[in-house]
C-alpha cells in the first residue's frame, strides 16, 4: 500500500543539501515507497472547514547538484494524506502560527 506524505517546508531549492534533515527524512520515506507532496506555507488554505493545499509531487535524490524534481501542482484536501510534516525554519512569526492553526 502506497503511503502519502505531505511536507510543508521552506523552498526546496534553497535547502542545504549536505546537512538538511528534511531531505534525509524525504529520502528515507521515498526509499520505503511513500509518495511525497510538497507544500510551502503560501500553498495552504481553509475551505468549508477543510484544510487544503496546492501540492506538487516531489521526487528527491541523494545528489548535491540535482536533489529534487517537482511535478505539476494539484489542489487536494490535506486529510487525504497519511502523514503531514511541517519542517519550517525560523522565523517564528504570525504566518508560522497561522499555519500551525490550519494544520491542527
Beta strands, then each sheet from edge to edge (+ up, - down):
strand 1: 4-9
strand 2: 35-39
strand 3: 44-47
strand 4: 50-60
strand 5: 68-77
strand 6: 83-87
sheet 1: 3+ 4- 2+ 1+ 6+
sheet 2: 3+ 4- 5+
end
